[in-house]
Amino acid sequence: MTVCTTLGAVFLTPVLTKILAGTYVPVDAVKLSISTLQVVVVPVLLGSCIQNIFPAAVKIVIPFAPLLAVLTSSLLACSVFSENVVRLRSSIVSAPSTSDPSFSLQSIFSGELGLVILSVLLLHFFGFFVGYFSAAISGFKEPQRRAISIEIGMQNSSLGVVLATSHFASPLVALPPAMSAVLMNIMGSSLGFIWRYVDPSDPKIET
């Protein structure tokens, strides 16, 4: 699944961006495709080459791979968010100052920032939801349902940040993928934590 989505991203990301955002901002589909190729496909090909050339070294690293993946993902999320703190601050600077904390939070989250957060939450929630139940309807077992749910719900937010900062003039374009990098990891980690304590072979959840 990851290979298919990785290869498909090179072609579909520029096309969908052109279709969905092309009427609002200038979109260079060719440059988007090249950037996507550099960020997504090249690392995958490099990893495959290393595995074929240095199989012994790969076997040594494999036991530590899950921990390294979690640490890398966490660092990436923190990096993406920290790089966009200024943009985040500029988006809420217009919120009126008041001594009432609840009113201040309401003012912030009822504006553009709230809309971004809500959109990101809904995007990933429906990704997990649709992935799981579409797999269930298709007759897949519980482990496959969970794998498909994670595959659809977890997306490459760093790619979004790279494309946003490289190909669009407004710095706020990078805000949604930056928020996605944080919220997606929280949602995915929470879901994984819950599923860790739910046996996938339980007959009650196989029906």
Buried (B, 14 or more C-beta within 10 A) or exposed (E): EEEEBBBEBBEEBBBBBBEEEBEEEEBBBEEBBEBBBEBBBEEEEEEEEEBEEEEEEBEEEEEEEEEEEEEEBEEBBEBBBEBBEEBBEEBBEEBEEEEEEEEBEBBBBEBBBBEBBEEBBEBBEEBBBBBBEBBBEEEBEBEBBBBBBBBBBBBBBBBBBBBBBEBBEEBBBBBBBBBBBBBBBEBBBEBEEEBEEEEEEEEEBEE
